Amino acid sequence: MSADQPGADLLPAEELADCAASVLARDGKTILSYGPGAGYAPLRELIGEWFGVHPSRVLLTNGQLQGLGLLAGRVLPGRSVLVEYPIYDRAERVLLGAGGSLIALPVDEGGLVIEELRHTLSMNIRPAMVYLQPSFHNPTGWTTPPAGRSRIVDLVIAQNRLQTEQILLFEDDAYGLTRFEGEQPPALFDVSAGRSVYSSSFSVAIAPGLRVGFLILPAELADELADAATATYITPALLAQATVFEFIGRRSFETHLERLRAALRARRDAMVAALERHLPDATWSHPEGGLFMWVQLPGQPDGREVLKRARVSAVDGTRFGAVSSSLRLSFGFAAPDEIAAGVERLAAAL
């Protein structure tokens, strides 16, 4: 129950194979050669249209974390970054590996605790960046509501007026397209009128093995990071990027998202039903999208020992900087009956 991806049965493998064959037949000599560091131009143009920006501000990367790594390596060495805790462990490693020092901001059922952000920014810290996952936060599944998003943007902009070195507001929106319930709040990028950095990928929305992520960057950073990408890996994976572009152009993306969202909702509901039946004394988040549910086991047990006994694939809270009695359960990878069986084993072990 811990896989950071949709199950294999939710991947549109046959459709993607046909898309890849089409782009190879049409443009194989180009996409199988070295290409520009910023990525496949038609996909950059399409994403630019989605976000109302010039395609020069769009950087395609080999997975979303690579984009975070490129940016963190540019702005973080020797400086601090404000992050949510619990924190996505792989992002934590990227930020620390770039030489940044992490300052924790708590999240709860209402998303980021805004008062803690205000208090921290009022101190003489001068962070280089604020890294947030406002939609379907990993690991908790919590979402920051519209009012909180507006307040975040206002606080960062107000702080930037007071200092020469600007704070980058980095929005990790890896799971935003998976929303299967409720209203979609505006992205921080939209609230800030494009003054923040937006990051997402097609890993969850289409297939993780494609390794196609993207950044929407301020113009002054876009060329610099494209050069850094070229210096890092010479060329992006143009075949994968062209396949994504073809998949979207055929309107297969919209159909696939409808299937994916319906499946994720059914699996979320199966997990909730299993928790209500087998672990009624636990507490858990109720995400409206994404892949993860945050469960607090009753009685504060050592979650690591419980998971060993249960033999289920979940992750205890220590991986994310939280207490071990908190668990991240994934409802994206397993089928509903497997989810129910896993929760039953977890309850028996507890």
FENPE-V901881 format. One record per residue. N is the residue number from 1. SS is DSSP state (a for helix, b for strand, c for the rest). PSI is psi in whole degrees, -180 to 180 (NA if undefined). D_FIRST is the distance of its C-alpha to the first C-alpha in whole Angstrom. Layout:
n->N ss->SS psi->PSI d_first->D_FIRST
n->N ss->SS psi->PSI d_first->D_FIRST
This chain:
n->1 ss->c psi->16 d_first->0
n->2 ss->c psi->-1 d_first->4
n->3 ss->c psi->136 d_first->6
n->4 ss->c psi->40 d_first->9
n->5 ss->c psi->162 d_first->10
n->6 ss->c psi->157 d_first->11
n->7 ss->c psi->157 d_first->10
n->8 ss->a psi->-30 d_first->14
n->9 ss->a psi->-12 d_first->15
n->10 ss->a psi->2 d_first->15
n->11 ss->c psi->132 d_first->17
n->12 ss->c psi->63 d_first->21
n->13 ss->a psi->-46 d_first->22
n->14 ss->a psi->-41 d_first->25
n->15 ss->a psi->-40 d_first->27
n->16 ss->a psi->-36 d_first->26
n->17 ss->a psi->-42 d_first->28
n->18 ss->a psi->-39 d_first->31
n->19 ss->a psi->-44 d_first->31
n->20 ss->a psi->-41 d_first->31
n->21 ss->a psi->-39 d_first->34
n->22 ss->a psi->-45 d_first->35
n->23 ss->a psi->-32 d_first->35
n->24 ss->a psi->-42 d_first->36
n->25 ss->a psi->-36 d_first->39
n->26 ss->a psi->-39 d_first->40
n->27 ss->a psi->28 d_first->40
n->28 ss->a psi->-39 d_first->39
n->29 ss->a psi->-26 d_first->41
n->30 ss->a psi->-50 d_first->40
n->31 ss->a psi->-11 d_first->37
n->32 ss->c psi->4 d_first->37
n->33 ss->c psi->175 d_first->39
n->34 ss->c psi->148 d_first->39
n->35 ss->c psi->-179 d_first->38
n->36 ss->c psi->144 d_first->38
n->37 ss->c psi->-28 d_first->36
n->38 ss->c psi->-13 d_first->35
n->39 ss->c psi->-178 d_first->34
n->40 ss->c psi->116 d_first->35
n->41 ss->a psi->-45 d_first->37
n->42 ss->a psi->-37 d_first->37
n->43 ss->a psi->-38 d_first->33
n->44 ss->a psi->-41 d_first->34
n->45 ss->a psi->-40 d_first->37
n->46 ss->a psi->-47 d_first->35
n->47 ss->a psi->-38 d_first->32
n->48 ss->a psi->-40 d_first->35
n->49 ss->a psi->-42 d_first->36
n->50 ss->a psi->-41 d_first->33
n->51 ss->a psi->2 d_first->34
n->52 ss->c psi->36 d_first->38
n->53 ss->c psi->161 d_first->38
n->54 ss->c psi->140 d_first->40
n->55 ss->a psi->-18 d_first->38
n->56 ss->a psi->-19 d_first->39
n->57 ss->a psi->-2 d_first->37
n->58 ss->b psi->124 d_first->34
n->59 ss->b psi->118 d_first->32
n->60 ss->b psi->138 d_first->30
n->61 ss->b psi->163 d_first->28
n->62 ss->c psi->73 d_first->26
n->63 ss->c psi->152 d_first->22
n->64 ss->a psi->-39 d_first->22
n->65 ss->a psi->-28 d_first->22
n->66 ss->a psi->-36 d_first->25
n->67 ss->a psi->-44 d_first->27
n->68 ss->a psi->-42 d_first->26
n->69 ss->a psi->-41 d_first->27
n->70 ss->a psi->-45 d_first->30
n->71 ss->a psi->-44 d_first->31
n->72 ss->a psi->-39 d_first->30
n->73 ss->a psi->-25 d_first->33
n->74 ss->a psi->-40 d_first->35
n->75 ss->a psi->-16 d_first->35
n->76 ss->c psi->-30 d_first->34
n->77 ss->c psi->123 d_first->35
n->78 ss->c psi->6 d_first->37
n->79 ss->c psi->176 d_first->36
n->80 ss->b psi->159 d_first->33
n->81 ss->b psi->134 d_first->30
n->82 ss->b psi->130 d_first->29
n->83 ss->b psi->157 d_first->25
n->84 ss->b psi->143 d_first->23
n->85 ss->b psi->131 d_first->21
n->86 ss->c psi->154 d_first->18
n->87 ss->c psi->145 d_first->18
n->88 ss->c psi->118 d_first->16
n->89 ss->a psi->-34 d_first->17
n->90 ss->a psi->-37 d_first->18
n->91 ss->a psi->-39 d_first->20
n->92 ss->a psi->-44 d_first->21
n->93 ss->a psi->-39 d_first->22
n->94 ss->a psi->-46 d_first->24
n->95 ss->a psi->-43 d_first->26
n->96 ss->a psi->-40 d_first->27
n->97 ss->a psi->-24 d_first->28
n->98 ss->c psi->-1 d_first->30
n->99 ss->c psi->15 d_first->32
n->100 ss->c psi->155 d_first->31
n->101 ss->b psi->135 d_first->31
n->102 ss->b psi->133 d_first->28
n->103 ss->b psi->121 d_first->29
n->104 ss->b psi->136 d_first->27
n->105 ss->b psi->132 d_first->27
n->106 ss->b psi->152 d_first->25
n->107 ss->b psi->152 d_first->23
n->108 ss->b psi->-162 d_first->22
n->109 ss->c psi->-25 d_first->22
n->110 ss->c psi->16 d_first->24
n->111 ss->b psi->-151 d_first->23
n->112 ss->b psi->136 d_first->25
n->113 ss->c psi->102 d_first->28
n->114 ss->a psi->-37 d_first->31
n->115 ss->a psi->-34 d_first->33
n->116 ss->a psi->-37 d_first->32
n->117 ss->a psi->-46 d_first->32
n->118 ss->a psi->-45 d_first->36
n->119 ss->a psi->-44 d_first->37
n->120 ss->a psi->-42 d_first->35
n->121 ss->a psi->-23 d_first->37
n->122 ss->a psi->-13 d_first->40
n->123 ss->c psi->164 d_first->40
n->124 ss->c psi->69 d_first->42
n->125 ss->c psi->-43 d_first->39
n->126 ss->c psi->62 d_first->39
n->127 ss->c psi->155 d_first->35
n->128 ss->c psi->-27 d_first->35
n->129 ss->b psi->152 d_first->32
n->130 ss->b psi->119 d_first->30
n->131 ss->b psi->119 d_first->26
n->132 ss->b psi->149 d_first->24
n->133 ss->c psi->84 d_first->21
n->134 ss->c psi->-19 d_first->23
n->135 ss->c psi->120 d_first->20
n->136 ss->c psi->55 d_first->17
n->137 ss->c psi->135 d_first->17
n->138 ss->c psi->115 d_first->14
n->139 ss->c psi->-4 d_first->13
n->140 ss->c psi->-24 d_first->14
n->141 ss->c psi->-2 d_first->14
n->142 ss->c psi->156 d_first->18
n->143 ss->c psi->137 d_first->21
n->144 ss->c psi->125 d_first->24
n->145 ss->c psi->170 d_first->27
n->146 ss->a psi->-44 d_first->30
n->147 ss->a psi->-39 d_first->32
n->148 ss->a psi->-37 d_first->30
n->149 ss->a psi->-42 d_first->30
n->150 ss->a psi->-40 d_first->34
n->151 ss->a psi->-39 d_first->34
n->152 ss->a psi->-50 d_first->32
n->153 ss->a psi->-44 d_first->34
n->154 ss->a psi->-42 d_first->38
n->155 ss->a psi->-43 d_first->37
n->156 ss->a psi->-43 d_first->36
n->157 ss->a psi->-42 d_first->39
n->158 ss->a psi->-40 d_first->42
n->159 ss->a psi->-37 d_first->41
n->160 ss->a psi->-25 d_first->41
n->161 ss->a psi->-20 d_first->45
n->162 ss->c psi->-7 d_first->46
n->163 ss->c psi->156 d_first->45
n->164 ss->c psi->-48 d_first->46
n->165 ss->c psi->117 d_first->43
n->166 ss->c psi->146 d_first->40
n->167 ss->c psi->127 d_first->37
n->168 ss->b psi->128 d_first->34
n->169 ss->b psi->112 d_first->32
n->170 ss->b psi->119 d_first->28
n->171 ss->b psi->115 d_first->26
n->172 ss->b psi->107 d_first->23
n->173 ss->c psi->50 d_first->22
n->174 ss->c psi->-27 d_first->19
n->175 ss->c psi->3 d_first->17
n->176 ss->a psi->-36 d_first->21
n->177 ss->a psi->-7 d_first->21
n->178 ss->a psi->2 d_first->18
n->179 ss->c psi->125 d_first->20
n->180 ss->c psi->4 d_first->19
n->181 ss->c psi->145 d_first->21
n->182 ss->c psi->179 d_first->24
n->183 ss->c psi->143 d_first->27
n->184 ss->c psi->116 d_first->26
n->185 ss->c psi->159 d_first->28
n->186 ss->c psi->147 d_first->30
n->187 ss->c psi->153 d_first->28
n->188 ss->a psi->-34 d_first->30
n->189 ss->a psi->-41 d_first->32
n->190 ss->a psi->-43 d_first->33
n->191 ss->a psi->-36 d_first->34
n->192 ss->c psi->6 d_first->36
n->193 ss->c psi->40 d_first->38
n->194 ss->c psi->13 d_first->36
n->195 ss->c psi->-3 d_first->37
n->196 ss->c psi->171 d_first->33
n->197 ss->b psi->131 d_first->31
n->198 ss->b psi->136 d_first->28
n->199 ss->b psi->135 d_first->26
n->200 ss->b psi->-174 d_first->23
n->201 ss->b psi->172 d_first->22
n->202 ss->c psi->14 d_first->21
n->203 ss->c psi->-51 d_first->18
n->204 ss->c psi->-38 d_first->16
n->205 ss->c psi->-27 d_first->19
n->206 ss->c psi->-70 d_first->20
n->207 ss->c psi->130 d_first->18
n->208 ss->a psi->-31 d_first->17
n->209 ss->a psi->-13 d_first->19
n->210 ss->a psi->-30 d_first->22
n->211 ss->c psi->54 d_first->22
n->212 ss->c psi->106 d_first->24
n->213 ss->b psi->173 d_first->24
n->214 ss->b psi->155 d_first->27
n->215 ss->b psi->143 d_first->29
n->216 ss->b psi->116 d_first->32
n->217 ss->c psi->156 d_first->34
n->218 ss->c psi->146 d_first->38
n->219 ss->a psi->-36 d_first->40
n->220 ss->a psi->-17 d_first->42
n->221 ss->a psi->-21 d_first->38
n->222 ss->a psi->-50 d_first->37
n->223 ss->a psi->-38 d_first->40
n->224 ss->a psi->-42 d_first->39
n->225 ss->a psi->-31 d_first->36
n->226 ss->a psi->-40 d_first->36
n->227 ss->a psi->-39 d_first->39
n->228 ss->a psi->-37 d_first->36
n->229 ss->a psi->-45 d_first->34
n->230 ss->a psi->-42 d_first->37
n->231 ss->a psi->-26 d_first->37
n->232 ss->a psi->-47 d_first->34
n->233 ss->a psi->18 d_first->33
n->234 ss->c psi->-56 d_first->36
n->235 ss->c psi->148 d_first->35
n->236 ss->c psi->172 d_first->32
n->237 ss->c psi->83 d_first->30
n->238 ss->a psi->-34 d_first->32
n->239 ss->a psi->-46 d_first->31
n->240 ss->a psi->-43 d_first->28
n->241 ss->a psi->-40 d_first->29
n->242 ss->a psi->-35 d_first->32
n->243 ss->a psi->-42 d_first->29
n->244 ss->a psi->-44 d_first->27
n->245 ss->a psi->-42 d_first->31
n->246 ss->a psi->-42 d_first->32
n->247 ss->a psi->-43 d_first->29
n->248 ss->a psi->-44 d_first->29
n->249 ss->a psi->-29 d_first->33
n->250 ss->c psi->-3 d_first->33
n->251 ss->c psi->16 d_first->31
n->252 ss->a psi->-26 d_first->28
n->253 ss->a psi->-46 d_first->26
n->254 ss->a psi->-44 d_first->27
n->255 ss->a psi->-42 d_first->26
n->256 ss->a psi->-42 d_first->23
n->257 ss->a psi->-37 d_first->22
n->258 ss->a psi->-44 d_first->23
n->259 ss->a psi->-43 d_first->20
n->260 ss->a psi->-47 d_first->17
n->261 ss->a psi->-42 d_first->18
n->262 ss->a psi->-42 d_first->18
n->263 ss->a psi->-42 d_first->15
n->264 ss->a psi->-37 d_first->13
n->265 ss->a psi->-43 d_first->15
n->266 ss->a psi->-37 d_first->15
n->267 ss->a psi->-37 d_first->11
n->268 ss->a psi->-46 d_first->12
n->269 ss->a psi->-37 d_first->14
n->270 ss->a psi->-38 d_first->12
n->271 ss->a psi->-42 d_first->10
n->272 ss->a psi->-46 d_first->13
n->273 ss->a psi->-41 d_first->15
n->274 ss->a psi->-39 d_first->13
n->275 ss->a psi->-42 d_first->13
n->276 ss->a psi->-35 d_first->17
n->277 ss->a psi->-45 d_first->18
n->278 ss->a psi->-24 d_first->16
n->279 ss->c psi->57 d_first->16
n->280 ss->c psi->-21 d_first->19
n->281 ss->c psi->-7 d_first->20
n->282 ss->c psi->167 d_first->17
n->283 ss->b psi->151 d_first->17
n->284 ss->b psi->158 d_first->15
n->285 ss->c psi->164 d_first->15
n->286 ss->c psi->75 d_first->16
n->287 ss->c psi->147 d_first->16
n->288 ss->c psi->14 d_first->18
n->289 ss->c psi->-172 d_first->16
n->290 ss->c psi->-157 d_first->14
n->291 ss->c psi->-8 d_first->10
n->292 ss->b psi->150 d_first->9
n->293 ss->b psi->138 d_first->10
n->294 ss->b psi->119 d_first->12
n->295 ss->b psi->130 d_first->12
n->296 ss->b psi->114 d_first->15
n->297 ss->c psi->143 d_first->16
n->298 ss->c psi->144 d_first->19
n->299 ss->c psi->4 d_first->22
n->300 ss->c psi->49 d_first->21
n->301 ss->c psi->169 d_first->19
n->302 ss->c psi->106 d_first->18
n->303 ss->a psi->-29 d_first->14
n->304 ss->a psi->-42 d_first->14
n->305 ss->a psi->-38 d_first->16
n->306 ss->a psi->-43 d_first->14
n->307 ss->a psi->-36 d_first->11
n->308 ss->a psi->-43 d_first->13
n->309 ss->a psi->-37 d_first->15
n->310 ss->a psi->-27 d_first->12
n->311 ss->c psi->47 d_first->10
n->312 ss->c psi->155 d_first->7
n->313 ss->c psi->82 d_first->5
n->314 ss->c psi->176 d_first->5
n->315 ss->b psi->131 d_first->8
n->316 ss->b psi->163 d_first->12
n->317 ss->a psi->-22 d_first->14
n->318 ss->a psi->-25 d_first->17
n->319 ss->a psi->-26 d_first->15
n->320 ss->a psi->14 d_first->16
n->321 ss->c psi->22 d_first->19
n->322 ss->c psi->-178 d_first->19
n->323 ss->c psi->154 d_first->19
n->324 ss->c psi->-21 d_first->16
n->325 ss->c psi->-4 d_first->16
n->326 ss->b psi->141 d_first->14
n->327 ss->b psi->142 d_first->10
n->328 ss->b psi->117 d_first->8
n->329 ss->b psi->136 d_first->5
n->330 ss->b psi->129 d_first->5
n->331 ss->c psi->7 d_first->6
n->332 ss->c psi->-30 d_first->8
n->333 ss->c psi->-39 d_first->7
n->334 ss->c psi->156 d_first->7
n->335 ss->c psi->160 d_first->10
n->336 ss->a psi->-41 d_first->11
n->337 ss->a psi->-34 d_first->12
n->338 ss->a psi->-37 d_first->9
n->339 ss->a psi->-47 d_first->7
n->340 ss->a psi->-43 d_first->10
n->341 ss->a psi->-39 d_first->11
n->342 ss->a psi->-43 d_first->8
n->343 ss->a psi->-38 d_first->9
n->344 ss->a psi->-42 d_first->12
n->345 ss->a psi->-38 d_first->12
n->346 ss->a psi->-44 d_first->11
n->347 ss->a psi->-40 d_first->14
n->348 ss->a psi->-41 d_first->16
n->349 ss->a psi->-37 d_first->15
n->350 ss->c psi->NA d_first->16
